[in-house]
Amino acid sequence: MLVANPIYDVVFKFLLEDAKIAKLLLSSIIGEAIEELAFLPQEFVSDIDKEKIDKPRNQEKNATGRRHH
């Protein structure tokens, strides 16, 4: 399995955030001119209940009346 070097991955992501550089870089990689790029969000935000994350599992089971061994 090949694992990307995180340093280069961050640099690549940073370069692709600039439309002009992204077009030039991707155009060089695929060997074709790129006319337009559509930038989509790269981060995902979830509405997870913070209380549920902070509570350890054994406390959660005890609250339901189950015995924890």
PDB file of N, H, CA, C and O in Angstrom:
ATOM      1  N   MET A   1       0.839  -1.173   0.000  1.00  0.00           N
ATOM      2  CA  MET A   1       0.000   0.000   0.000  1.00  0.00           C
ATOM      3  C   MET A   1       0.890   1.245   0.000  1.00  0.00           C
ATOM      4  O   MET A   1       1.838   1.338   0.780  1.00  0.00           O
ATOM      5  N   LEU A   2       0.582   2.189  -0.872  1.00  0.00           N
ATOM      6  H   LEU A   2      -0.188   2.114  -1.506  1.00  0.00           H
ATOM      7  CA  LEU A   2       1.317   3.446  -0.923  1.00  0.00           C
ATOM      8  C   LEU A   2       0.583   4.498  -0.106  1.00  0.00           C
ATOM      9  O   LEU A   2      -0.628   4.674  -0.243  1.00  0.00           O
ATOM     10  N   VAL A   3       1.320   5.186   0.733  1.00  0.00           N
ATOM     11  H   VAL A   3       2.303   5.043   0.844  1.00  0.00           H
ATOM     12  CA  VAL A   3       0.734   6.240   1.559  1.00  0.00           C
ATOM     13  C   VAL A   3       1.361   7.561   1.152  1.00  0.00           C
ATOM     14  O   VAL A   3       2.584   7.685   1.093  1.00  0.00           O
ATOM     15  N   ALA A   4       0.520   8.548   0.871  1.00  0.00           N
ATOM     16  H   ALA A   4      -0.474   8.448   0.919  1.00  0.00           H
ATOM     17  CA  ALA A   4       1.025   9.866   0.466  1.00  0.00           C
ATOM     18  C   ALA A   4       1.702  10.552   1.645  1.00  0.00           C
ATOM     19  O   ALA A   4       1.270  10.425   2.790  1.00  0.00           O
ATOM     20  N   ASN A   5       2.756  11.271   1.345  1.00  0.00           N
ATOM     21  H   ASN A   5       3.107  11.374   0.414  1.00  0.00           H
ATOM     22  CA  ASN A   5       3.435  12.058   2.360  1.00  0.00           C
ATOM     23  C   ASN A   5       2.522  13.229   2.730  1.00  0.00           C
ATOM     24  O   ASN A   5       2.173  14.031   1.864  1.00  0.00           O
ATOM     25  N   PRO A   6       2.132  13.342   4.004  1.00  0.00           N
ATOM     26  CA  PRO A   6       1.201  14.399   4.413  1.00  0.00           C
ATOM     27  C   PRO A   6       1.696  15.810   4.102  1.00  0.00           C
ATOM     28  O   PRO A   6       0.888  16.711   3.875  1.00  0.00           O
ATOM     29  N   ILE A   7       3.000  16.010   4.090  1.00  0.00           N
ATOM     30  H   ILE A   7       3.656  15.279   4.275  1.00  0.00           H
ATOM     31  CA  ILE A   7       3.537  17.343   3.789  1.00  0.00           C
ATOM     32  C   ILE A   7       3.171  17.730   2.363  1.00  0.00           C
ATOM     33  O   ILE A   7       2.707  18.844   2.119  1.00  0.00           O
ATOM     34  N   TYR A   8       3.378  16.816   1.425  1.00  0.00           N
ATOM     35  H   TYR A   8       3.755  15.911   1.623  1.00  0.00           H
ATOM     36  CA  TYR A   8       3.071  17.118   0.028  1.00  0.00           C
ATOM     37  C   TYR A   8       1.568  17.201  -0.207  1.00  0.00           C
ATOM     38  O   TYR A   8       1.110  18.002  -1.022  1.00  0.00           O
ATOM     39  N   ASP A   9       0.803  16.385   0.498  1.00  0.00           N
ATOM     40  H   ASP A   9       1.174  15.735   1.160  1.00  0.00           H
ATOM     41  CA  ASP A   9      -0.648  16.405   0.361  1.00  0.00           C
ATOM     42  C   ASP A   9      -1.206  17.772   0.760  1.00  0.00           C
ATOM     43  O   ASP A   9      -2.090  18.297   0.083  1.00  0.00           O
ATOM     44  N   VAL A  10      -0.706  18.345   1.835  1.00  0.00           N
ATOM     45  H   VAL A  10       0.012  17.918   2.385  1.00  0.00           H
ATOM     46  CA  VAL A  10      -1.146  19.667   2.294  1.00  0.00           C
ATOM     47  C   VAL A  10      -0.749  20.736   1.281  1.00  0.00           C
ATOM     48  O   VAL A  10      -1.532  21.639   0.986  1.00  0.00           O
ATOM     49  N   VAL A  11       0.451  20.634   0.757  1.00  0.00           N
ATOM     50  H   VAL A  11       1.087  19.900   0.997  1.00  0.00           H
ATOM     51  CA  VAL A  11       0.920  21.604  -0.239  1.00  0.00           C
ATOM     52  C   VAL A  11       0.071  21.500  -1.500  1.00  0.00           C
ATOM     53  O   VAL A  11      -0.321  22.519  -2.068  1.00  0.00           O
ATOM     54  N   PHE A  12      -0.214  20.280  -1.941  1.00  0.00           N
ATOM     55  H   PHE A  12       0.105  19.452  -1.479  1.00  0.00           H
ATOM     56  CA  PHE A  12      -1.039  20.072  -3.131  1.00  0.00           C
ATOM     57  C   PHE A  12      -2.433  20.671  -2.925  1.00  0.00           C
ATOM     58  O   PHE A  12      -2.961  21.345  -3.810  1.00  0.00           O
ATOM     59  N   LYS A  13      -3.018  20.425  -1.762  1.00  0.00           N
ATOM     60  H   LYS A  13      -2.589  19.878  -1.043  1.00  0.00           H
ATOM     61  CA  LYS A  13      -4.343  20.975  -1.455  1.00  0.00           C
ATOM     62  C   LYS A  13      -4.297  22.504  -1.470  1.00  0.00           C
ATOM     63  O   LYS A  13      -5.200  23.148  -2.003  1.00  0.00           O
ATOM     64  N   PHE A  14      -3.253  23.078  -0.891  1.00  0.00           N
ATOM     65  H   PHE A  14      -2.519  22.554  -0.458  1.00  0.00           H
ATOM     66  CA  PHE A  14      -3.100  24.537  -0.862  1.00  0.00           C
ATOM     67  C   PHE A  14      -3.000  25.096  -2.283  1.00  0.00           C
ATOM     68  O   PHE A  14      -3.634  26.103  -2.601  1.00  0.00           O
ATOM     69  N   LEU A  15      -2.213  24.450  -3.130  1.00  0.00           N
ATOM     70  H   LEU A  15      -1.698  23.633  -2.871  1.00  0.00           H
ATOM     71  CA  LEU A  15      -2.054  24.913  -4.513  1.00  0.00           C
ATOM     72  C   LEU A  15      -3.377  24.848  -5.280  1.00  0.00           C
ATOM     73  O   LEU A  15      -3.676  25.729  -6.086  1.00  0.00           O
ATOM     74  N   LEU A  16      -4.155  23.814  -5.028  1.00  0.00           N
ATOM     75  H   LEU A  16      -3.912  23.099  -4.373  1.00  0.00           H
ATOM     76  CA  LEU A  16      -5.414  23.652  -5.756  1.00  0.00           C
ATOM     77  C   LEU A  16      -6.496  24.630  -5.301  1.00  0.00           C
ATOM     78  O   LEU A  16      -7.534  24.741  -5.955  1.00  0.00           O
ATOM     79  N   GLU A  17      -6.276  25.334  -4.204  1.00  0.00           N
ATOM     80  H   GLU A  17      -5.433  25.243  -3.674  1.00  0.00           H
ATOM     81  CA  GLU A  17      -7.250  26.325  -3.748  1.00  0.00           C
ATOM     82  C   GLU A  17      -7.202  27.594  -4.592  1.00  0.00           C
ATOM     83  O   GLU A  17      -8.146  28.384  -4.569  1.00  0.00           O
ATOM     84  N   ASP A  18      -6.127  27.799  -5.328  1.00  0.00           N
ATOM     85  H   ASP A  18      -5.361  27.157  -5.346  1.00  0.00           H
ATOM     86  CA  ASP A  18      -5.989  28.955  -6.216  1.00  0.00           C
ATOM     87  C   ASP A  18      -6.376  28.502  -7.629  1.00  0.00           C
ATOM     88  O   ASP A  18      -5.725  27.627  -8.200  1.00  0.00           O
ATOM     89  N   ALA A  19      -7.436  29.096  -8.192  1.00  0.00           N
ATOM     90  H   ALA A  19      -7.965  29.807  -7.729  1.00  0.00           H
ATOM     91  CA  ALA A  19      -7.973  28.651  -9.483  1.00  0.00           C
ATOM     92  C   ALA A  19      -6.934  28.687 -10.601  1.00  0.00           C
ATOM     93  O   ALA A  19      -6.848  27.750 -11.394  1.00  0.00           O
ATOM     94  N   LYS A  20      -6.148  29.753 -10.670  1.00  0.00           N
ATOM     95  H   LYS A  20      -6.218  30.514 -10.025  1.00  0.00           H
ATOM     96  CA  LYS A  20      -5.160  29.887 -11.745  1.00  0.00           C
ATOM     97  C   LYS A  20      -4.088  28.799 -11.639  1.00  0.00           C
ATOM     98  O   LYS A  20      -3.737  28.166 -12.634  1.00  0.00           O
ATOM     99  N   ILE A  21      -3.580  28.593 -10.446  1.00  0.00           N
ATOM    100  H   ILE A  21      -3.865  29.108  -9.637  1.00  0.00           H
ATOM    101  CA  ILE A  21      -2.549  27.570 -10.232  1.00  0.00           C
ATOM    102  C   ILE A  21      -3.137  26.176 -10.444  1.00  0.00           C
ATOM    103  O   ILE A  21      -2.490  25.310 -11.033  1.00  0.00           O
ATOM    104  N   ALA A  22      -4.362  25.960  -9.966  1.00  0.00           N
ATOM    105  H   ALA A  22      -4.887  26.664  -9.487  1.00  0.00           H
ATOM    106  CA  ALA A  22      -5.007  24.653 -10.119  1.00  0.00           C
ATOM    107  C   ALA A  22      -5.168  24.297 -11.590  1.00  0.00           C
ATOM    108  O   ALA A  22      -4.900  23.164 -11.990  1.00  0.00           O
ATOM    109  N   LYS A  23      -5.606  25.262 -12.399  1.00  0.00           N
ATOM    110  H   LYS A  23      -5.824  26.183 -12.074  1.00  0.00           H
ATOM    111  CA  LYS A  23      -5.760  25.008 -13.839  1.00  0.00           C
ATOM    112  C   LYS A  23      -4.425  24.647 -14.472  1.00  0.00           C
ATOM    113  O   LYS A  23      -4.336  23.694 -15.247  1.00  0.00           O
ATOM    114  N   LEU A  24      -3.391  25.406 -14.142  1.00  0.00           N
ATOM    115  H   LEU A  24      -3.464  26.179 -13.513  1.00  0.00           H
ATOM    116  CA  LEU A  24      -2.062  25.166 -14.698  1.00  0.00           C
ATOM    117  C   LEU A  24      -1.527  23.795 -14.275  1.00  0.00           C
ATOM    118  O   LEU A  24      -1.026  23.034 -15.104  1.00  0.00           O
ATOM    119  N   LEU A  25      -1.634  23.492 -13.003  1.00  0.00           N
ATOM    120  H   LEU A  25      -2.040  24.109 -12.329  1.00  0.00           H
ATOM    121  CA  LEU A  25      -1.109  22.238 -12.471  1.00  0.00           C
ATOM    122  C   LEU A  25      -1.863  21.028 -13.040  1.00  0.00           C
ATOM    123  O   LEU A  25      -1.245  20.076 -13.517  1.00  0.00           O
ATOM    124  N   LEU A  26      -3.182  21.071 -12.988  1.00  0.00           N
ATOM    125  H   LEU A  26      -3.684  21.844 -12.601  1.00  0.00           H
ATOM    126  CA  LEU A  26      -3.974  19.950 -13.502  1.00  0.00           C
ATOM    127  C   LEU A  26      -3.828  19.800 -15.009  1.00  0.00           C
ATOM    128  O   LEU A  26      -3.808  18.684 -15.529  1.00  0.00           O
ATOM    129  N   SER A  27      -3.727  20.917 -15.701  1.00  0.00           N
ATOM    130  H   SER A  27      -3.743  21.823 -15.279  1.00  0.00           H
ATOM    131  CA  SER A  27      -3.522  20.895 -17.145  1.00  0.00           C
ATOM    132  C   SER A  27      -2.200  20.210 -17.486  1.00  0.00           C
ATOM    133  O   SER A  27      -2.123  19.438 -18.441  1.00  0.00           O
ATOM    134  N   SER A  28      -1.167  20.496 -16.706  1.00  0.00           N
ATOM    135  H   SER A  28      -1.230  21.124 -15.930  1.00  0.00           H
ATOM    136  CA  SER A  28       0.142  19.862 -16.921  1.00  0.00           C
ATOM    137  C   SER A  28       0.080  18.364 -16.658  1.00  0.00           C
ATOM    138  O   SER A  28       0.711  17.580 -17.368  1.00  0.00           O
ATOM    139  N   ILE A  29      -0.673  17.966 -15.646  1.00  0.00           N
ATOM    140  H   ILE A  29      -1.186  18.602 -15.070  1.00  0.00           H
ATOM    141  CA  ILE A  29      -0.763  16.546 -15.287  1.00  0.00           C
ATOM    142  C   ILE A  29      -1.492  15.742 -16.358  1.00  0.00           C
ATOM    143  O   ILE A  29      -1.028  14.672 -16.753  1.00  0.00           O
ATOM    144  N   ILE A  30      -2.639  16.253 -16.833  1.00  0.00           N
ATOM    145  H   ILE A  30      -3.016  17.121 -16.512  1.00  0.00           H
ATOM    146  CA  ILE A  30      -3.436  15.470 -17.788  1.00  0.00           C
ATOM    147  C   ILE A  30      -3.091  15.758 -19.246  1.00  0.00           C
ATOM    148  O   ILE A  30      -3.529  15.032 -20.139  1.00  0.00           O
ATOM    149  N   GLY A  31      -2.313  16.807 -19.494  1.00  0.00           N
ATOM    150  H   GLY A  31      -1.958  17.397 -18.768  1.00  0.00           H
ATOM    151  CA  GLY A  31      -1.892  17.122 -20.854  1.00  0.00           C
ATOM    152  C   GLY A  31      -2.974  17.736 -21.721  1.00  0.00           C
ATOM    153  O   GLY A  31      -2.893  17.668 -22.948  1.00  0.00           O
ATOM    154  N   GLU A  32      -3.979  18.331 -21.112  1.00  0.00           N
ATOM    155  H   GLU A  32      -4.045  18.386 -20.116  1.00  0.00           H
ATOM    156  CA  GLU A  32      -5.054  18.994 -21.848  1.00  0.00           C
ATOM    157  C   GLU A  32      -5.349  20.341 -21.197  1.00  0.00           C
ATOM    158  O   GLU A  32      -5.116  20.537 -20.004  1.00  0.00           O
ATOM    159  N   ALA A  33      -5.863  21.263 -22.004  1.00  0.00           N
ATOM    160  H   ALA A  33      -6.052  21.105 -22.973  1.00  0.00           H
ATOM    161  CA  ALA A  33      -6.232  22.576 -21.470  1.00  0.00           C
ATOM    162  C   ALA A  33      -7.509  22.461 -20.643  1.00  0.00           C
ATOM    163  O   ALA A  33      -8.453  21.772 -21.029  1.00  0.00           O
ATOM    164  N   ILE A  34      -7.523  23.135 -19.517  1.00  0.00           N
ATOM    165  H   ILE A  34      -6.756  23.694 -19.203  1.00  0.00           H
ATOM    166  CA  ILE A  34      -8.706  23.157 -18.661  1.00  0.00           C
ATOM    167  C   ILE A  34      -9.365  24.517 -18.810  1.00  0.00           C
ATOM    168  O   ILE A  34      -8.743  25.552 -18.574  1.00  0.00           O
ATOM    169  N   GLU A  35     -10.628  24.502 -19.204  1.00  0.00           N
ATOM    170  H   GLU A  35     -11.133  23.660 -19.397  1.00  0.00           H
ATOM    171  CA  GLU A  35     -11.346  25.753 -19.430  1.00  0.00           C
ATOM    172  C   GLU A  35     -11.978  26.296 -18.155  1.00  0.00           C
ATOM    173  O   GLU A  35     -11.981  27.506 -17.926  1.00  0.00           O
ATOM    174  N   GLU A  36     -12.512  25.407 -17.329  1.00  0.00           N
ATOM    175  H   GLU A  36     -12.510  24.424 -17.515  1.00  0.00           H
ATOM    176  CA  GLU A  36     -13.235  25.859 -16.140  1.00  0.00           C
ATOM    177  C   GLU A  36     -13.114  24.825 -15.028  1.00  0.00           C
ATOM    178  O   GLU A  36     -13.119  23.621 -15.282  1.00  0.00           O
ATOM    179  N   LEU A  37     -13.006  25.308 -13.794  1.00  0.00           N
ATOM    180  H   LEU A  37     -13.002  26.287 -13.588  1.00  0.00           H
ATOM    181  CA  LEU A  37     -12.985  24.437 -12.621  1.00  0.00           C
ATOM    182  C   LEU A  37     -14.131  24.833 -11.703  1.00  0.00           C
ATOM    183  O   LEU A  37     -14.418  26.017 -11.528  1.00  0.00           O
ATOM    184  N   ALA A  38     -14.774  23.845 -11.125  1.00  0.00           N
ATOM    185  H   ALA A  38     -14.540  22.883 -11.267  1.00  0.00           H
ATOM    186  CA  ALA A  38     -15.823  24.108 -10.134  1.00  0.00           C
ATOM    187  C   ALA A  38     -15.280  23.694  -8.772  1.00  0.00           C
ATOM    188  O   ALA A  38     -14.993  22.518  -8.544  1.00  0.00           O
ATOM    189  N   PHE A  39     -15.140  24.646  -7.883  1.00  0.00           N
ATOM    190  H   PHE A  39     -15.373  25.600  -8.068  1.00  0.00           H
ATOM    191  CA  PHE A  39     -14.617  24.367  -6.548  1.00  0.00           C
ATOM    192  C   PHE A  39     -15.763  23.990  -5.619  1.00  0.00           C
ATOM    193  O   PHE A  39     -16.714  24.753  -5.448  1.00  0.00           O
ATOM    194  N   LEU A  40     -15.667  22.814  -5.025  1.00  0.00           N
ATOM    195  H   LEU A  40     -14.895  22.194  -5.163  1.00  0.00           H
ATOM    196  CA  LEU A  40     -16.677  22.331  -4.093  1.00  0.00           C
ATOM    197  C   LEU A  40     -16.093  22.307  -2.686  1.00  0.00           C
ATOM    198  O   LEU A  40     -14.875  22.215  -2.537  1.00  0.00           O
ATOM    199  N   PRO A  41     -16.920  22.386  -1.658  1.00  0.00           N
ATOM    200  CA  PRO A  41     -16.417  22.340  -0.281  1.00  0.00           C
ATOM    201  C   PRO A  41     -15.665  21.033  -0.023  1.00  0.00           C
ATOM    202  O   PRO A  41     -16.099  19.965  -0.455  1.00  0.00           O
ATOM    203  N   GLN A  42     -14.549  21.125   0.674  1.00  0.00           N
ATOM    204  H   GLN A  42     -14.197  21.993   1.024  1.00  0.00           H
ATOM    205  CA  GLN A  42     -13.739  19.949   0.963  1.00  0.00           C
ATOM    206  C   GLN A  42     -13.862  19.492   2.408  1.00  0.00           C
ATOM    207  O   GLN A  42     -13.358  18.427   2.767  1.00  0.00           O
ATOM    208  N   GLU A  43     -14.511  20.267   3.223  1.00  0.00           N
ATOM    209  H   GLU A  43     -14.921  21.132   2.931  1.00  0.00           H
ATOM    210  CA  GLU A  43     -14.674  19.926   4.635  1.00  0.00           C
ATOM    211  C   GLU A  43     -16.127  19.538   4.872  1.00  0.00           C
ATOM    212  O   GLU A  43     -17.029  20.037   4.199  1.00  0.00           O
ATOM    213  N   PHE A  44     -16.349  18.646   5.833  1.00  0.00           N
ATOM    214  H   PHE A  44     -15.616  18.241   6.380  1.00  0.00           H
ATOM    215  CA  PHE A  44     -17.696  18.191   6.149  1.00  0.00           C
ATOM    216  C   PHE A  44     -17.995  18.518   7.599  1.00  0.00           C
ATOM    217  O   PHE A  44     -17.194  18.222   8.486  1.00  0.00           O
ATOM    218  N   VAL A  45     -19.137  19.125   7.842  1.00  0.00           N
ATOM    219  H   VAL A  45     -19.788  19.365   7.122  1.00  0.00           H
ATOM    220  CA  VAL A  45     -19.554  19.459   9.204  1.00  0.00           C
ATOM    221  C   VAL A  45     -20.758  18.603   9.544  1.00  0.00           C
ATOM    222  O   VAL A  45     -21.712  18.519   8.770  1.00  0.00           O
ATOM    223  N   SER A  46     -20.709  17.973  10.694  1.00  0.00           N
ATOM    224  H   SER A  46     -19.934  18.041  11.323  1.00  0.00           H
ATOM    225  CA  SER A  46     -21.797  17.096  11.113  1.00  0.00           C
ATOM    226  C   SER A  46     -22.456  17.643  12.371  1.00  0.00           C
ATOM    227  O   SER A  46     -21.796  18.258  13.208  1.00  0.00           O
ATOM    228  N   ASP A  47     -23.737  17.421  12.497  1.00  0.00           N
ATOM    229  H   ASP A  47     -24.273  16.921  11.816  1.00  0.00           H
ATOM    230  CA  ASP A  47     -24.476  17.853  13.684  1.00  0.00           C
ATOM    231  C   ASP A  47     -24.553  16.703  14.686  1.00  0.00           C
ATOM    232  O   ASP A  47     -25.623  16.136  14.903  1.00  0.00           O
ATOM    233  N   ILE A  48     -23.427  16.364  15.290  1.00  0.00           N
ATOM    234  H   ILE A  48     -22.557  16.825  15.113  1.00  0.00           H
ATOM    235  CA  ILE A  48     -23.376  15.286  16.271  1.00  0.00           C
ATOM    236  C   ILE A  48     -23.658  15.877  17.646  1.00  0.00           C
ATOM    237  O   ILE A  48     -23.174  16.957  17.983  1.00  0.00           O
ATOM    238  N   ASP A  49     -24.439  15.161  18.427  1.00  0.00           N
ATOM    239  H   ASP A  49     -24.832  14.283  18.154  1.00  0.00           H
ATOM    240  CA  ASP A  49     -24.770  15.606  19.775  1.00  0.00           C
ATOM    241  C   ASP A  49     -23.502  15.573  20.632  1.00  0.00           C
ATOM    242  O   ASP A  49     -22.960  14.500  20.893  1.00  0.00           O
ATOM    243  N   LYS A  50     -23.034  16.732  21.066  1.00  0.00           N
ATOM    244  H   LYS A  50     -23.475  17.604  20.854  1.00  0.00           H
ATOM    245  CA  LYS A  50     -21.789  16.834  21.833  1.00  0.00           C
ATOM    246  C   LYS A  50     -21.879  16.043  23.137  1.00  0.00           C
ATOM    247  O   LYS A  50     -20.891  15.452  23.572  1.00  0.00           O
ATOM    248  N   GLU A  51     -23.048  16.030  23.757  1.00  0.00           N
ATOM    249  H   GLU A  51     -23.851  16.510  23.404  1.00  0.00           H
ATOM    250  CA  GLU A  51     -23.219  15.307  25.011  1.00  0.00           C
ATOM    251  C   GLU A  51     -22.949  13.821  24.823  1.00  0.00           C
ATOM    252  O   GLU A  51     -22.346  13.179  25.683  1.00  0.00           O
ATOM    253  N   LYS A  52     -23.394  13.281  23.702  1.00  0.00           N
ATOM    254  H   LYS A  52     -23.884  13.802  23.004  1.00  0.00           H
ATOM    255  CA  LYS A  52     -23.204  11.860  23.429  1.00  0.00           C
ATOM    256  C   LYS A  52     -21.725  11.530  23.213  1.00  0.00           C
ATOM    257  O   LYS A  52     -21.270  10.447  23.580  1.00  0.00           O
ATOM    258  N   ILE A  53     -20.984  12.452  22.624  1.00  0.00           N
ATOM    259  H   ILE A  53     -21.354  13.332  22.325  1.00  0.00           H
ATOM    260  CA  ILE A  53     -19.554  12.237  22.391  1.00  0.00           C
ATOM    261  C   ILE A  53     -18.783  12.265  23.707  1.00  0.00           C
ATOM    262  O   ILE A  53     -17.870  11.466  23.912  1.00  0.00           O
ATOM    263  N   ASP A  54     -19.150  13.184  24.597  1.00  0.00           N
ATOM    264  H   ASP A  54     -19.892  13.833  24.430  1.00  0.00           H
ATOM    265  CA  ASP A  54     -18.432  13.354  25.857  1.00  0.00           C
ATOM    266  C   ASP A  54     -18.692  12.234  26.858  1.00  0.00           C
ATOM    267  O   ASP A  54     -17.881  12.019  27.758  1.00  0.00           O
ATOM    268  N   LYS A  55     -19.806  11.516  26.721  1.00  0.00           N
ATOM    269  H   LYS A  55     -20.465  11.690  25.990  1.00  0.00           H
ATOM    270  CA  LYS A  55     -20.180  10.497  27.692  1.00  0.00           C
ATOM    271  C   LYS A  55     -19.552   9.153  27.318  1.00  0.00           C
ATOM    272  O   LYS A  55     -19.790   8.653  26.219  1.00  0.00           O
ATOM    273  N   PRO A  56     -18.751   8.558  28.214  1.00  0.00           N
ATOM    274  CA  PRO A  56     -18.174   7.238  27.930  1.00  0.00           C
ATOM    275  C   PRO A  56     -19.271   6.192  27.751  1.00  0.00           C
ATOM    276  O   PRO A  56     -20.371   6.346  28.282  1.00  0.00           O
ATOM    277  N   ARG A  57     -18.976   5.138  27.011  1.00  0.00           N
ATOM    278  H   ARG A  57     -18.083   5.013  26.580  1.00  0.00           H
ATOM    279  CA  ARG A  57     -19.974   4.109  26.709  1.00  0.00           C
ATOM    280  C   ARG A  57     -20.522   3.430  27.959  1.00  0.00           C
ATOM    281  O   ARG A  57     -21.719   3.153  28.033  1.00  0.00           O
ATOM    282  N   ASN A  58     -19.667   3.160  28.939  1.00  0.00           N
ATOM    283  H   ASN A  58     -18.694   3.385  28.879  1.00  0.00           H
ATOM    284  CA  ASN A  58     -20.158   2.452  30.123  1.00  0.00           C
ATOM    285  C   ASN A  58     -21.175   3.296  30.887  1.00  0.00           C
ATOM    286  O   ASN A  58     -22.104   2.742  31.475  1.00  0.00           O
ATOM    287  N   GLN A  59     -21.027   4.608  30.896  1.00  0.00           N
ATOM    288  H   GLN A  59     -20.272   5.059  30.419  1.00  0.00           H
ATOM    289  CA  GLN A  59     -22.016   5.476  31.542  1.00  0.00           C
ATOM    290  C   GLN A  59     -23.315   5.449  30.756  1.00  0.00           C
ATOM    291  O   GLN A  59     -24.400   5.474  31.339  1.00  0.00           O
ATOM    292  N   GLU A  60     -23.209   5.397  29.448  1.00  0.00           N
ATOM    293  H   GLU A  60     -22.328   5.376  28.975  1.00  0.00           H
ATOM    294  CA  GLU A  60     -24.389   5.371  28.589  1.00  0.00           C
ATOM    295  C   GLU A  60     -25.186   4.088  28.834  1.00  0.00           C
ATOM    296  O   GLU A  60     -26.415   4.130  28.895  1.00  0.00           O
ATOM    297  N   LYS A  61     -24.500   2.944  28.975  1.00  0.00           N
ATOM    298  H   LYS A  61     -23.502   2.910  28.926  1.00  0.00           H
ATOM    299  CA  LYS A  61     -25.178   1.674  29.236  1.00  0.00           C
ATOM    300  C   LYS A  61     -25.798   1.668  30.622  1.00  0.00           C
ATOM    301  O   LYS A  61     -26.910   1.173  30.803  1.00  0.00           O
ATOM    302  N   ASN A  62     -25.081   2.217  31.612  1.00  0.00           N
ATOM    303  H   ASN A  62     -24.177   2.619  31.465  1.00  0.00           H
ATOM    304  CA  ASN A  62     -25.611   2.261  32.967  1.00  0.00           C
ATOM    305  C   ASN A  62     -26.869   3.112  33.035  1.00  0.00           C
ATOM    306  O   ASN A  62     -27.775   2.817  33.814  1.00  0.00           O
ATOM    307  N   ALA A  63     -26.934   4.150  32.238  1.00  0.00           N
ATOM    308  H   ALA A  63     -26.198   4.390  31.605  1.00  0.00           H
ATOM    309  CA  ALA A  63     -28.096   5.036  32.231  1.00  0.00           C
ATOM    310  C   ALA A  63     -29.328   4.320  31.683  1.00  0.00           C
ATOM    311  O   ALA A  63     -30.456   4.691  32.006  1.00  0.00           O
ATOM    312  N   THR A  64     -29.117   3.297  30.856  1.00  0.00           N
ATOM    313  H   THR A  64     -28.201   2.995  30.594  1.00  0.00           H
ATOM    314  CA  THR A  64     -30.256   2.565  30.288  1.00  0.00           C
ATOM    315  C   THR A  64     -30.693   1.431  31.201  1.00  0.00           C
ATOM    316  O   THR A  64     -31.668   0.741  30.901  1.00  0.00           O
ATOM    317  N   GLY A  65     -29.999   1.228  32.298  1.00  0.00           N
ATOM    318  H   GLY A  65     -29.207   1.789  32.542  1.00  0.00           H
ATOM    319  CA  GLY A  65     -30.384   0.184  33.239  1.00  0.00           C
ATOM    320  C   GLY A  65     -29.668  -1.132  33.016  1.00  0.00           C
ATOM    321  O   GLY A  65     -29.881  -2.073  33.781  1.00  0.00           O
ATOM    322  N   ARG A  66     -28.845  -1.233  32.018  1.00  0.00           N
ATOM    323  H   ARG A  66     -28.672  -0.469  31.397  1.00  0.00           H
ATOM    324  CA  ARG A  66     -28.106  -2.467  31.759  1.00  0.00           C
ATOM    325  C   ARG A  66     -26.895  -2.530  32.677  1.00  0.00           C
ATOM    326  O   ARG A  66     -26.301  -1.511  33.030  1.00  0.00           O
ATOM    327  N   ARG A  67     -26.554  -3.736  33.046  1.00  0.00           N
ATOM    328  H   ARG A  67     -27.037  -4.563  32.759  1.00  0.00           H
ATOM    329  CA  ARG A  67     -25.366  -3.899  33.888  1.00  0.00           C
ATOM    330  C   ARG A  67     -24.136  -3.948  33.010  1.00  0.00           C
ATOM    331  O   ARG A  67     -24.139  -4.568  31.947  1.00  0.00           O
ATOM    332  N   HIS A  68     -23.099  -3.298  33.458  1.00  0.00           N
ATOM    333  H   HIS A  68     -23.097  -2.795  34.321  1.00  0.00           H
ATOM    334  CA  HIS A  68     -21.835  -3.288  32.725  1.00  0.00           C
ATOM    335  C   HIS A  68     -20.863  -4.198  33.468  1.00  0.00           C
ATOM    336  O   HIS A  68     -20.578  -3.975  34.644  1.00  0.00           O
ATOM    337  N   HIS A  69     -20.358  -5.213  32.790  1.00  0.00           N
ATOM    338  H   HIS A  69     -20.590  -5.394  31.835  1.00  0.00           H
ATOM    339  CA  HIS A  69     -19.434  -6.177  33.423  1.00  0.00           C
ATOM    340  C   HIS A  69     -18.026  -5.733  33.275  1.00  0.00           C
ATOM    341  O   HIS A  69     -17.113  -6.413  33.742  1.00  0.00           O
TER     342      HIS A  69
END
